[in-house]
Amino acid sequence: VLLFKAGMSSLSSSVLEMEIFQYIDIHQTDFIEDLKEWVAVESDSVQPDLRKEVIRMMALAADRLSALGATVNLVNLGSHQLPDGQDLPLPPVILAELGKDPQNPTVCFYGHVDVQPAKKEDGWKTDPYTLTEIGGNLYGRGATDNKGPVLAWINAVETFRALKLAMPVNFKFVIEGMEEAGSLGLEKLLEEENQYFFSDVDYIVISDNLWLSNKKPALIYGSRGNACFFVEVECGSKDLHSGTFGGIVHEPLMDLIALLDSLVDPTGRIQIPGIYDSVAALTEEERKLYESIEFDLEEHKNNSDVKKFLYGTKEEILLHLWRYPSLSIHGIEGAFHEPGIKTVIPAKVIGKFSIRQVPHMDLLVVKQQVMEHLEGVFSKRNSPNKLKVSMPLSAKPWLADVNGPLYKAARRAIKTVFGEDPDFIQDGSTIPVARMFQAITQKSVIMFPIGAADDGEHSQNEKISRHNYIEGTKVFAAFLLEISKLHRHLHKASNTETNN
């Protein structure tokens, strides 16, 4: 039996990897059977009548971790109230740990085993809860989001156990069942456990995203935040007839359209004064990262069924998706929107828009800038109507250090398994869980996906390819070896420095 040791030569390291990869290849049918068993559980956290299935799924995952030899704690989060007043139990959160070697780094993996709703009649070509392999793809709800990646981590750990190899890291798992419904109760639990469960954690790994490409691996190091706004204009207490009042009142919808029109110019640039002030300038080193990224502009256009984007180059598109803030208008409440004509002047209308903000933008400053801008535009209209601006929802952006040990180890593991360097990418949407872990625990966080861009998470015919699931298991195993080596090396270096 090969044992993992610090300072292991690259030769014995590659022999060890070969043994691990061989085991994973031989047992891939078992790993796919496990995924089939998990996909069969309709653990939809959005629909109240399926809550018992989510709780059953949590028990299945807990049993699987116990079988690895992990100490498993199913933490009860109590219940939550539905809009109809009914109390519904929250599924427990799994806190599990395996290994307590003080010489080893402690890696904590976060994942979720609840899924989005799915029905065959929604347009699935197979039963969403029966994992079905077609052309090398494993179709089923949760296959890529997030049951496949959670199992790939468990498979990687199981491989070390089965081969009787010493674990290169101490392992902790945080697995929840409410991610698709907003991770209810998770933040409070992390805060409560920060001094306990997380006290000896060195690194946190999240594998709940996708690559940017169908073929090329990627590591995610940042995501934009989101600030949602309501702008409300009110004329009176009741709707008015346009024949009786049209031409003699200040119409709220006209005020609102002028306000919304003042937010963004035709080139997509936000017109709110000061909004770009705290956006960091793009460095040459950062710009280079964008050049090598594999991204098919035409494919992205076809997928979205859009004729033309605001920008014509890959670099400009990605910069404006990840690096710069954007403003989108989402709708107007209170305006007549049904077919036909209704000659009414609505008494009160609410415009809804959001700003995806990037690192260094302060949410309170953004809120202030938005309010001052809208109040300024409104005052110029000399309208007697009432204006109210509010920010009902907000989430901060997240950014990781790509030069830290986590990203170095992941990059090496990807190079070993996939034979190429990964793309370093950001996510234009908001990933509250990465920010939550980083802000509360103050530990290093990495987003390490194994799903491809065409996996269709949340969509019909969600899948993970057999290749990504099995090679993903290998890449996670290789990562454990790499982070252990890097951590020991860093530890050694800092000890030498201290002694000197």
DOKOL-454470 format. One line per field, with one value per residue (C-alpha): residue number from 1; x, z, y; residue in one letter. Coordinates in pm, 1 decimal. Example, Ala and Ser with C-alpha at 12.3 -4.5 7.8 and 13.67 -1.06 7.14 Angstrom:
2
num <- [1|2]
xx <- [1230.0|1367.0]
zz <- [780.0|714.0]
yy <- [-450.0|-106.0]
residuo <- [a|s]
***
This chain:
500
num <- [1|2|3|4|5|6|7|8|9|10|11|12|13|14|15|16|17|18|19|20|21|22|23|24|25|26|27|28|29|30|31|32|33|34|35|36|37|38|39|40|41|42|43|44|45|46|47|48|49|50|51|52|53|54|55|56|57|58|59|60|61|62|63|64|65|66|67|68|69|70|71|72|73|74|75|76|77|78|79|80|81|82|83|84|85|86|87|88|89|90|91|92|93|94|95|96|97|98|99|100|101|102|103|104|105|106|107|108|109|110|111|112|113|114|115|116|117|118|119|120|121|122|123|124|125|126|127|128|129|130|131|132|133|134|135|136|137|138|139|140|141|142|143|144|145|146|147|148|149|150|151|152|153|154|155|156|157|158|159|160|161|162|163|164|165|166|167|168|169|170|171|172|173|174|175|176|177|178|179|180|181|182|183|184|185|186|187|188|189|190|191|192|193|194|195|196|197|198|199|200|201|202|203|204|205|206|207|208|209|210|211|212|213|214|215|216|217|218|219|220|221|222|223|224|225|226|227|228|229|230|231|232|233|234|235|236|237|238|239|240|241|242|243|244|245|246|247|248|249|250|251|252|253|254|255|256|257|258|259|260|261|262|263|264|265|266|267|268|269|270|271|272|273|274|275|276|277|278|279|280|281|282|283|284|285|286|287|288|289|290|291|292|293|294|295|296|297|298|299|300|301|302|303|304|305|306|307|308|309|310|311|312|313|314|315|316|317|318|319|320|321|322|323|324|325|326|327|328|329|330|331|332|333|334|335|336|337|338|339|340|341|342|343|344|345|346|347|348|349|350|351|352|353|354|355|356|357|358|359|360|361|362|363|364|365|366|367|368|369|370|371|372|373|374|375|376|377|378|379|380|381|382|383|384|385|386|387|388|389|390|391|392|393|394|395|396|397|398|399|400|401|402|403|404|405|406|407|408|409|410|411|412|413|414|415|416|417|418|419|420|421|422|423|424|425|426|427|428|429|430|431|432|433|434|435|436|437|438|439|440|441|442|443|444|445|446|447|448|449|450|451|452|453|454|455|456|457|458|459|460|461|462|463|464|465|466|467|468|469|470|471|472|473|474|475|476|477|478|479|480|481|482|483|484|485|486|487|488|489|490|491|492|493|494|495|496|497|498|499|500]
xx <- [0.0|128.2|122.2|105.5|404.0|528.7|820.9|712.5|904.1|713.9|767.5|592.2|334.3|248.0|243.0|-1.8|-217.9|-216.8|-334.9|-612.9|-724.2|-723.1|-950.5|-1191.6|-1202.7|-1269.4|-1549.3|-1720.2|-2029.6|-2071.6|-2032.8|-2299.7|-2532.6|-2490.7|-2587.2|-2887.8|-3003.0|-2967.9|-3136.1|-3434.6|-3516.1|-3744.3|-3570.9|-3738.5|-3701.7|-3931.6|-4257.0|-4387.5|-4544.7|-4200.7|-4025.6|-4030.5|-3833.1|-3567.5|-3541.7|-3510.2|-3233.1|-3043.9|-3062.0|-2927.5|-2631.9|-2564.6|-2562.3|-2317.5|-2077.3|-2111.5|-2016.8|-1689.5|-1613.6|-1704.7|-1857.5|-2191.6|-2408.2|-2754.6|-2824.5|-3190.6|-3278.7|-3638.3|-3914.9|-4021.1|-4357.2|-4513.9|-4713.9|-5036.8|-4930.6|-4844.0|-4528.8|-4296.1|-3991.3|-3657.3|-3435.8|-3134.8|-2787.2|-2511.6|-2190.9|-1950.5|-1580.5|-1323.9|-964.9|-797.7|-428.1|-266.5|-1.7|-269.3|-461.1|-838.6|-1048.3|-1420.1|-1649.2|-1990.0|-2265.3|-2642.7|-2867.9|-3197.8|-3308.1|-3521.3|-3874.1|-3896.5|-4177.2|-4161.0|-4431.2|-4214.6|-4025.1|-3790.3|-3704.5|-3654.9|-3806.6|-3622.3|-3593.7|-3453.2|-3085.7|-3060.7|-2741.2|-2766.5|-2459.2|-2223.5|-2449.4|-2623.3|-2963.7|-3159.7|-3263.4|-2973.4|-2717.0|-2499.7|-2673.2|-2554.9|-2583.1|-2318.3|-2044.0|-2130.1|-2096.0|-1773.4|-1620.0|-1749.0|-1618.9|-1274.0|-1259.1|-1393.9|-1110.6|-845.1|-1030.1|-1076.0|-707.0|-613.2|-416.5|-351.5|-579.0|-373.5|-613.6|-863.0|-1207.2|-1520.8|-1854.9|-2135.2|-2430.6|-2768.3|-3112.6|-3250.5|-3008.6|-3265.0|-3504.7|-3253.4|-3043.7|-3285.3|-3111.1|-2762.1|-2612.8|-2722.3|-2574.7|-2239.2|-2225.1|-2304.1|-2044.9|-1769.5|-1582.7|-1647.3|-1688.3|-1496.4|-1227.3|-967.3|-1075.6|-802.0|-979.0|-1338.0|-1432.5|-1764.1|-1847.6|-2187.5|-2119.1|-2033.8|-1741.7|-1775.4|-1707.1|-1838.6|-1486.6|-1235.2|-1216.0|-1253.9|-1201.5|-1427.5|-1272.2|-1541.0|-1906.1|-2103.0|-2335.7|-2688.9|-2884.0|-3257.1|-3455.8|-3820.2|-3909.3|-4269.0|-4466.2|-4811.9|-5069.5|-5373.7|-5573.5|-5754.9|-5705.1|-5839.3|-6019.9|-5799.0|-6099.6|-6189.1|-5840.1|-5599.3|-5410.8|-5481.3|-5291.4|-4926.9|-4945.5|-4739.9|-4648.4|-4502.4|-4295.4|-4180.8|-4082.8|-3873.6|-3705.2|-3629.3|-3509.9|-3255.5|-3073.2|-2880.8|-2771.2|-2806.0|-2447.5|-2532.1|-2343.6|-2511.7|-2597.2|-2602.7|-2328.8|-2043.0|-2149.8|-1817.9|-1598.5|-1498.3|-1466.7|-1098.8|-904.4|-831.0|-466.8|-266.3|-216.8|-593.2|-666.2|-433.2|-650.6|-940.8|-745.9|-687.2|-1042.9|-1233.9|-1565.2|-1767.3|-1941.2|-2160.0|-2268.1|-2357.8|-2559.7|-2739.8|-2813.3|-2979.0|-3150.3|-3023.0|-2923.5|-2654.6|-2473.3|-2368.7|-2003.8|-1831.6|-1530.0|-1501.2|-1291.1|-1540.4|-1835.0|-1667.7|-1547.2|-1901.1|-2044.0|-1799.8|-1580.3|-1811.9|-2147.6|-2464.2|-2817.3|-3126.9|-3490.6|-3717.2|-4074.2|-4349.2|-4611.3|-4948.0|-4945.8|-5206.0|-5031.3|-5303.6|-5401.7|-5615.4|-5655.2|-5769.9|-5784.3|-5683.2|-5431.2|-5290.4|-5282.3|-4961.8|-4685.0|-4367.3|-4063.9|-3826.2|-3457.2|-3133.0|-2764.3|-2513.5|-2231.5|-1863.5|-1595.9|-1517.3|-1866.6|-2029.7|-2400.1|-2498.2|-2313.0|-2482.9|-2823.1|-2749.3|-2629.9|-2943.7|-3178.3|-3006.0|-3006.3|-3375.9|-3479.7|-3280.4|-3446.1|-3790.3|-3751.9|-3681.8|-4024.3|-4203.1|-4445.6|-4676.5|-4676.7|-4518.7|-4182.6|-4050.9|-3722.7|-3627.5|-3370.6|-3561.1|-3290.5|-2913.8|-2618.2|-2250.0|-1999.2|-1736.6|-1371.1|-1099.4|-719.4|-620.3|-257.4|-339.1|-268.1|-627.7|-620.2|-262.8|-354.8|-673.7|-486.2|-222.9|-491.0|-675.1|-350.1|-279.8|-626.2|-739.4|-395.1|-450.9|-460.9|-808.7|-969.8|-987.7|-1338.0|-1589.0|-1964.2|-2183.5|-2461.2|-2458.3|-2336.5|-2440.4|-2296.5|-1932.6|-1952.5|-2129.7|-1858.0|-1576.1|-1729.8|-1825.3|-1530.7|-1258.6|-1112.4|-995.9|-1280.0|-1257.1|-1532.6|-1422.9|-1684.5|-1683.8|-2001.5|-1983.4|-2150.6|-2422.3|-2532.7|-2861.1|-2882.0|-3236.9|-3348.1|-3515.7|-3287.0|-3028.9|-2725.4|-2364.9|-2149.5|-2002.4|-1662.3|-1704.5|-1843.3|-1563.6|-1277.8|-1422.4|-1384.4|-1019.4|-954.9|-1090.8|-866.0|-563.9|-656.3|-643.3|-285.4|-185.9|-335.6|-169.1|172.6|131.7|2.8|293.5|538.0|385.8|381.7|745.3|842.9|660.9|815.2|1164.0|1091.3|971.7|1279.8|1509.5]
zz <- [0.0|-89.2|191.7|136.4|291.4|288.2|55.8|-161.7|-489.6|-805.8|-924.0|-624.4|-646.5|-1004.3|-913.1|-636.0|-873.6|-1127.0|-861.3|-755.2|-1113.8|-1198.2|-901.3|-1009.8|-1368.8|-1252.8|-1016.6|-1243.5|-1285.2|-904.8|-889.6|-1158.3|-970.8|-660.1|-863.1|-999.8|-643.9|-544.3|-857.2|-792.0|-476.8|-568.4|-323.6|-453.0|-176.9|-348.7|-325.4|31.4|-37.4|-129.6|190.3|328.1|18.7|90.1|448.6|314.8|80.5|373.7|558.1|248.6|221.7|596.7|568.6|278.9|481.6|787.1|567.5|487.2|858.5|902.7|1222.6|1104.4|1279.2|1134.7|1270.8|1323.2|1196.0|1318.4|1082.3|864.1|790.4|445.1|303.4|392.3|759.5|759.9|951.1|757.1|899.4|751.6|642.1|871.8|761.3|760.2|941.8|900.6|967.9|877.5|1009.1|1275.8|1187.8|1310.0|1034.7|762.5|634.4|688.3|373.4|408.7|117.5|75.5|-145.2|-158.6|-239.8|-302.1|-659.8|-876.2|-969.3|-1273.2|-1456.3|-1765.5|-1931.5|-1899.0|-2205.3|-2065.0|-2310.7|-2017.7|-1670.3|-1470.9|-1165.4|-1347.8|-1431.0|-1799.9|-2003.4|-2367.2|-2581.2|-2284.4|-2094.3|-1764.7|-1772.2|-1454.2|-1221.1|-987.4|-1201.3|-1227.1|-972.3|-729.3|-654.8|-912.5|-777.3|-411.4|-495.5|-690.4|-368.3|-168.4|-439.2|-420.3|-42.0|-71.7|-316.2|-56.9|203.0|-30.1|-128.4|241.7|166.7|443.6|389.4|265.7|434.3|718.7|565.2|667.4|483.5|497.4|298.7|294.2|149.0|98.5|-148.7|-428.5|-187.3|-58.6|192.9|479.2|816.1|674.0|751.5|1117.0|1148.5|1000.1|1248.0|1540.2|1428.8|1334.1|1665.5|1672.6|1351.6|1135.7|1390.8|1244.6|877.2|644.4|307.7|179.2|-156.3|-335.0|-648.0|-742.0|-1077.1|-1437.2|-1673.3|-1930.8|-2212.3|-2295.1|-2304.7|-2119.8|-1737.2|-1543.4|-1194.2|-1070.0|-860.5|-841.1|-880.0|-899.0|-622.6|-677.5|-552.6|-636.0|-646.9|-649.5|-777.3|-698.4|-842.1|-703.1|-824.8|-608.1|-451.1|-763.6|-1136.1|-1370.1|-1706.6|-1985.7|-2154.9|-1842.1|-1708.7|-2001.4|-2077.5|-1743.0|-1487.9|-1433.7|-1519.3|-1288.1|-1569.8|-1776.7|-1477.2|-1420.3|-1784.3|-1777.2|-1456.4|-1596.0|-1925.2|-1736.7|-1589.5|-1888.5|-2224.8|-2557.0|-2526.6|-2195.0|-1978.5|-1645.5|-1623.6|-1243.1|-1143.0|-943.2|-1001.1|-1162.8|-914.5|-699.7|-980.5|-982.0|-1298.0|-1521.3|-1493.8|-1785.4|-1596.1|-1552.7|-1916.4|-2022.7|-1826.9|-2058.8|-2380.7|-2320.6|-2203.8|-2425.5|-2505.1|-2824.1|-2888.8|-3170.1|-2958.4|-2671.8|-2918.4|-3055.8|-2706.2|-2612.4|-2951.0|-2963.8|-3294.7|-3166.0|-2839.5|-2716.0|-2768.2|-3053.4|-2896.4|-2653.4|-2412.6|-2405.2|-2355.2|-2063.5|-1902.8|-1909.1|-1774.3|-1484.8|-1429.7|-1465.7|-1306.1|-1514.4|-1473.1|-1589.1|-1584.4|-1486.7|-1495.1|-1401.5|-1142.5|-1157.7|-1533.5|-1752.2|-1921.4|-2053.9|-2423.8|-2575.8|-2476.2|-2141.3|-2148.2|-1787.9|-1615.1|-1330.9|-991.9|-874.3|-1064.7|-941.2|-1163.8|-1075.7|-1167.5|-1033.0|-1042.5|-1052.4|-857.2|-853.6|-579.8|-404.5|-474.2|-139.3|-126.5|89.3|-142.8|-448.0|-279.6|-206.7|-565.6|-712.3|-484.9|-549.7|-926.7|-943.7|-712.9|-933.3|-1255.1|-1090.0|-952.5|-1305.0|-1416.4|-1165.3|-1099.0|-793.8|-774.8|-483.9|-546.6|-329.2|-396.3|-199.0|-209.5|-84.3|-165.3|-188.7|-197.8|-203.7|-470.2|-399.1|-504.1|-424.8|-445.2|-761.3|-645.0|-318.4|-250.3|-325.2|-685.4|-739.2|-615.9|-825.7|-1134.9|-1092.4|-1037.5|-1354.2|-1553.0|-1426.6|-1508.7|-1811.5|-1959.1|-1986.4|-1769.9|-1664.3|-1761.2|-1468.0|-1490.2|-1294.9|-1273.3|-1379.8|-1146.1|-766.6|-555.0|-196.6|-50.6|-151.2|-4.2|307.0|382.0|316.8|521.8|822.5|850.2|704.7|535.7|175.6|-57.8|-407.5|-657.6|-829.5|-1085.3|-1279.9|-1485.3|-1848.0|-1986.2|-2163.4|-1856.2|-1834.1|-1457.7|-1361.8|-1717.9|-1894.2|-1971.4|-1706.1|-1735.4|-1640.8|-1885.5|-1770.9|-1863.3|-1636.7|-1346.4|-1351.1|-1445.1|-1189.9|-921.5|-1029.7|-1028.2|-673.0|-558.7|-729.7|-568.5|-220.5|-286.5|-429.0|-151.3|107.3|-58.3|-101.7|253.0|405.8|190.3|300.1|661.5|642.0|481.6|746.5|1027.7|881.3|858.6|1220.8|1342.7|1147.6]
yy <- [0.0|343.7|594.8|969.0|1146.7|1504.6|1560.3|1269.1|1263.2|1351.9|992.5|834.4|1113.6|1019.2|646.7|730.9|934.1|650.2|406.7|645.4|718.9|348.4|274.1|552.2|420.8|62.9|176.9|430.0|209.8|205.3|583.1|625.9|387.8|606.1|912.9|724.5|648.9|1017.2|1157.3|926.5|1127.4|1419.2|1655.2|1971.8|2233.9|2485.5|2285.2|2237.0|1895.8|1756.2|1868.7|1512.1|1402.7|1667.3|1539.0|1180.7|1300.9|1456.9|1122.0|938.8|1179.6|1147.3|765.2|784.3|1001.7|775.7|478.6|661.9|672.3|1039.4|1176.8|1312.6|1569.5|1641.1|1990.6|2071.4|2421.6|2423.6|2536.9|2829.0|2985.6|2969.8|3265.7|3079.1|3067.5|2697.0|2594.7|2365.0|2188.1|2294.9|2006.5|1957.7|2067.4|1804.9|1897.1|1604.2|1554.2|1293.7|1297.8|1511.1|1488.3|1813.9|1777.2|1795.7|2097.5|2089.3|2127.8|2199.2|2114.7|2281.3|2141.4|2098.2|1801.7|1980.9|2047.1|2275.8|2159.2|1927.3|1747.5|1524.7|1735.9|2051.3|1928.7|1661.9|1385.4|1141.8|1110.1|1383.2|1156.4|853.3|903.7|809.8|782.4|896.0|956.4|979.1|1224.2|1141.3|1312.0|1381.0|1662.3|1740.2|1553.8|1865.7|2093.1|1971.5|1598.4|1493.0|1723.7|1637.4|1267.8|1330.0|1467.6|1170.1|929.9|1094.9|1050.5|695.1|613.0|700.9|489.4|191.0|190.6|222.2|538.7|788.1|1089.2|1386.3|1631.4|1642.9|1667.7|1855.0|1858.3|2115.3|1982.9|2157.5|2095.4|2447.4|2610.8|2632.8|2806.5|3062.9|2860.8|2935.7|2908.0|2849.6|3190.9|3174.3|2822.8|2934.2|3222.6|2990.4|2732.0|2978.0|2932.9|2556.9|2353.7|2607.0|2697.1|2455.2|2481.6|2611.6|2607.9|2605.4|2450.9|2508.1|2305.2|2445.2|2615.3|2539.2|2594.5|2873.1|2626.5|2277.9|2131.0|2350.4|2335.8|2660.3|2797.2|3077.4|3354.4|3622.0|3710.9|4034.6|4144.1|4267.8|4568.1|4560.2|4885.2|4987.7|5335.8|5424.3|5717.7|5791.6|6044.6|5970.2|5689.3|5567.3|5503.9|5773.0|5769.2|5906.5|6072.8|6267.6|6337.5|6281.0|6605.1|6773.8|6556.1|6465.3|6096.2|5868.7|5629.5|5914.0|6025.6|5668.9|5610.9|5931.1|5811.9|5464.2|5614.2|5826.4|5524.4|5381.1|5523.3|5331.9|5198.3|5027.5|5279.2|5356.4|5729.1|5758.0|6006.4|5850.4|5488.6|5393.0|5585.9|5289.1|5031.6|4932.6|5015.0|4715.2|4604.5|4466.8|4137.8|4105.8|4193.6|3906.0|3661.3|3747.4|3685.5|3313.5|3234.6|2995.0|3161.6|3132.4|3462.6|3324.3|3026.6|3262.4|3472.0|3164.7|3029.1|3357.1|3402.5|3762.3|3923.2|4159.3|4232.7|4577.1|4478.7|4298.9|4125.9|3836.2|4047.3|4337.3|4101.0|3919.0|4242.2|4379.8|4053.3|4015.4|4317.9|4618.9|4695.6|4664.0|4794.4|4601.4|4710.6|4420.9|4543.9|4786.8|4698.9|4873.7|4941.9|4770.9|4477.5|4247.0|4208.5|4480.9|4846.2|4981.7|5361.8|5407.5|5634.5|5421.1|5595.9|5430.4|5252.7|5084.0|5040.6|4757.9|4751.1|4612.7|4697.5|4411.8|4568.1|4469.1|4464.4|4796.7|4934.4|5012.5|4914.9|5212.5|5451.8|5291.8|5331.5|5698.8|5763.3|5601.6|5798.0|6132.6|6072.9|5976.9|6262.3|6504.6|6382.2|6387.5|6743.2|6873.7|6743.5|6971.5|6688.5|6706.5|6324.8|6138.6|5965.3|5683.8|5496.9|5185.4|4901.7|4592.4|4336.7|4341.2|4100.6|4188.3|4079.5|3812.5|3800.7|3543.8|3552.7|3359.6|3351.7|3172.6|2801.8|2693.0|2815.4|2692.3|2342.7|2332.5|2448.7|2174.4|1909.6|2019.7|2013.1|1657.6|1520.7|1724.6|1797.5|2173.5|2484.4|2598.5|2927.3|3167.7|3311.1|3516.9|3483.9|3775.5|3662.3|3664.3|3370.9|3451.5|3128.9|3204.8|3552.9|3416.7|3157.9|3405.2|3688.6|3474.4|3233.0|3462.4|3151.2|3111.7|3007.8|2855.6|2783.3|2462.3|2343.1|2014.4|2072.7|2192.6|2506.6|2303.4|2103.2|2296.2|2343.0|2459.7|2377.1|2085.5|1789.2|1879.4|1652.7|1592.2|1400.2|1066.5|1214.6|1520.3|1317.6|1058.0|1293.7|1536.9|1270.7|1227.8|1602.6|1631.4|1344.5|1506.7|1839.6|1682.6|1567.9|1906.9|2122.3|1899.0|1942.4|2318.8|2366.2|2173.8|2367.9|2702.1|2586.8|2483.1|2814.9|3022.7|2812.6|2865.7|3239.7|3247.8|3058.9|3289.2]
residuo <- [v|l|l|f|k|a|g|m|s|s|l|s|s|s|v|l|e|m|e|i|f|q|y|i|d|i|h|q|t|d|f|i|e|d|l|k|e|w|v|a|v|e|s|d|s|v|q|p|d|l|r|k|e|v|i|r|m|m|a|l|a|a|d|r|l|s|a|l|g|a|t|v|n|l|v|n|l|g|s|h|q|l|p|d|g|q|d|l|p|l|p|p|v|i|l|a|e|l|g|k|d|p|q|n|p|t|v|c|f|y|g|h|v|d|v|q|p|a|k|k|e|d|g|w|k|t|d|p|y|t|l|t|e|i|g|g|n|l|y|g|r|g|a|t|d|n|k|g|p|v|l|a|w|i|n|a|v|e|t|f|r|a|l|k|l|a|m|p|v|n|f|k|f|v|i|e|g|m|e|e|a|g|s|l|g|l|e|k|l|l|e|e|e|n|q|y|f|f|s|d|v|d|y|i|v|i|s|d|n|l|w|l|s|n|k|k|p|a|l|i|y|g|s|r|g|n|a|c|f|f|v|e|v|e|c|g|s|k|d|l|h|s|g|t|f|g|g|i|v|h|e|p|l|m|d|l|i|a|l|l|d|s|l|v|d|p|t|g|r|i|q|i|p|g|i|y|d|s|v|a|a|l|t|e|e|e|r|k|l|y|e|s|i|e|f|d|l|e|e|h|k|n|n|s|d|v|k|k|f|l|y|g|t|k|e|e|i|l|l|h|l|w|r|y|p|s|l|s|i|h|g|i|e|g|a|f|h|e|p|g|i|k|t|v|i|p|a|k|v|i|g|k|f|s|i|r|q|v|p|h|m|d|l|l|v|v|k|q|q|v|m|e|h|l|e|g|v|f|s|k|r|n|s|p|n|k|l|k|v|s|m|p|l|s|a|k|p|w|l|a|d|v|n|g|p|l|y|k|a|a|r|r|a|i|k|t|v|f|g|e|d|p|d|f|i|q|d|g|s|t|i|p|v|a|r|m|f|q|a|i|t|q|k|s|v|i|m|f|p|i|g|a|a|d|d|g|e|h|s|q|n|e|k|i|s|r|h|n|y|i|e|g|t|k|v|f|a|a|f|l|l|e|i|s|k|l|h|r|h|l|h|k|a|s|n|t|e|t|n|n]
***
